[in-house]
Amino acid sequence: MKKKILMIFIGSLFWGTVGNIHAHRAQVVQNPIDVFEKSHENKVLSLQRRTQVDMNLPITRALFYGTRNSYNSSAYTQVGSFSTNQKYTIGDQLRLGARYLELEVHWATGKKGSKELLLCGGESNYAGCKTSDRTLRQGMEEIRDWISKPNNKEEVLLVYIKDHLDGHYSETIKILKDVLGSWLYRYSGTCSTPPSAEEMPKLKDMVNANQRIFLMSDSCQVGQGEWNKYFKEHFFGGTKEVPSMQLSPEVFRNHKPSCVFPRTLYQSAMVRVADNSNVPIRPQSSFTNSDIQSMLACEVNVFGIDQFDVNFAKQPVWSWGKDEPRNAEDREHCGRIGSDGRWSTCHCDIWHQFACKERKTGNWVVTERKGRWSDGLSTCLHYSDLGRYVYAAPETPYENKKLQEVVKLKSNNAPVWINLIKKEENVWGPDGRVDVLLPPP
C-alpha cells in the first residue's frame, strides 16, 4: 500500500513537471508593439503631441519623429534587414509613434505585368524595383486604416514622397484622393515657394479642419493639375556647407557642441536628419540614443530613422517625468518643471516660483516671487515692462532645455510652475487668456 502511494506521488510530480514544461513551451510571447502601446513612454509621447496641438504650433516647430524609406520593410518581403531599411510595416511604424514617413514611388512593372505606381527603391531606370513590390495604393491604405481610428483623431502626419513617377502625376493624385481624401492638407501658393510665417500650417488648425496629412516631395510639377495644391517641394532647412538632405547623425556629431545650423534656421524651417544603417561599412552613420537627445535639444524636428523599433520609439520623451502626470485624488491639475527638466503635476494651490518667457526673444526667467499656479499670469505680465514677459510652458525640447538651465540656477532645486493645466482627460495645455489680448511682440 505504501509502495502504491509512493508511486502515485512520484507520478504526480513527474506529470506536474511535464505539464509545467509544456506550459512554458506554450507561453505566448507578447507582441513588442502591443507592449509599447501600453507603456508609460507611449503615454507621454501621446501627451507631448497633443500639447503641441493645443499650443497650435506651426509645423516648423512641431516634432515629426519617424522613419526613412518607410516602405522598404522586411515585414513585407521576409528578407533580412541588410537589404531593407525597416523591420515593421508602415501601419506598425505608425503604432510605434512614427509621424514622418518617407516613400519612394516609381512607375514600374508590377504584379499584373503592366506598369503601375510602386513603392520601391530603384534607380532612375527603375532597376531595383521588383514586380512583387507593394503599390502606392496599398501603402496609402495602411495610412488610412491608422489615421481613421478614433484614438488618432488629433494626430498629424508628414509624408515625403520621392518623385520617380515618370510623369504620372494625375494617377498619383487620384490614388491619394481616393484613399486619403479629406485628410490631405491643401496648400496655397506655388509648390516651389515655402509657406510664409503667416501661411505656415499649424497643428490645431489642421486638426480642426481634419486636414491632418501634409505632403512634401523632392520636385514641383507646374501644370500638373492638382499636384501643387497637395504638394510643396520640401522646405527642410540647410546651408551651403550642409545641404538640407545631407544632414546625418555623423555630420551632426562632427559639429558638436554646436547645433550645425544657426538658431534662425531652426525657427523658420523644418530640420531633417536621416541615417542609413543598412550600409555596414558606415556604422557611424546610424543614430544612437544620445544623438537623438542632442538633436532634440537643438530642435531638430524631422527624424528619418532606419530599423525603427521599440527602443528608438521611446527616445523622444522630453517632457513628463516617471509616472507622470499623476492625479492624486483628482486634485493635481497644474504643471511644473523640476531642475531635471521633467514635468510633474501638483495641487494648484501649492506655492512655487513661476517660469516666464520673454515674448520678443524667447528667453526664460524664473521669478523670485512665489504663489499659487493661477497667480502666474499676473506675475509674469508685471515681471518687467508690462507685457514683455508671459506665463509660459516649453513648446519644444529646445525650449525645455533652456528653461531647465534657468531653473537649475534660480529655483534652489525646487519645482517651478509652468503655464500648463489639465484641460480634459489626456489633454494638457497653457491658459492662453492673456496672450490673445497682447499685441504682437
Secondary structure, 3 states (H helix, E strand, C coil): CHHHHHHHHHHHHHHHHHHHHHHHHCCCCCCHHHHHHCCHHHHHHHHHHHHHHHCCCECCCCCEEEECCCCCEHHHHCCCCCCCCECCCHHHHHHCCCCEEEEEEEEEECCCCCEEEEECCCCCCCCCCCCCCCEHHHHHHHHHHHHCCHHHCCCCEEEEEEEECCCCHHHHHHHHHHHHHHHECCCCCCCCCCCCCCCCCEHHHHHHHCCCEEEEECCCCCCCCCHHHHEEECCECCCCCCCHHHCCHHHHHHCCCCCCCCHHHHHHCECEEECCCCCCCCHHHCCCHHHHHHHHHHCCCEEEECCCCHHHHHCCCCCECCCCCCCHHHCCCEEEECCCCCEEEECCCCCEEEEEEECCCCCEEEEEEEECHHHHHHHHHCCCCCCCEEECCCCCHHHHHHHHHHHHHHCCCCCEEEEEEEEECCEEECCCCCHHHCCCC
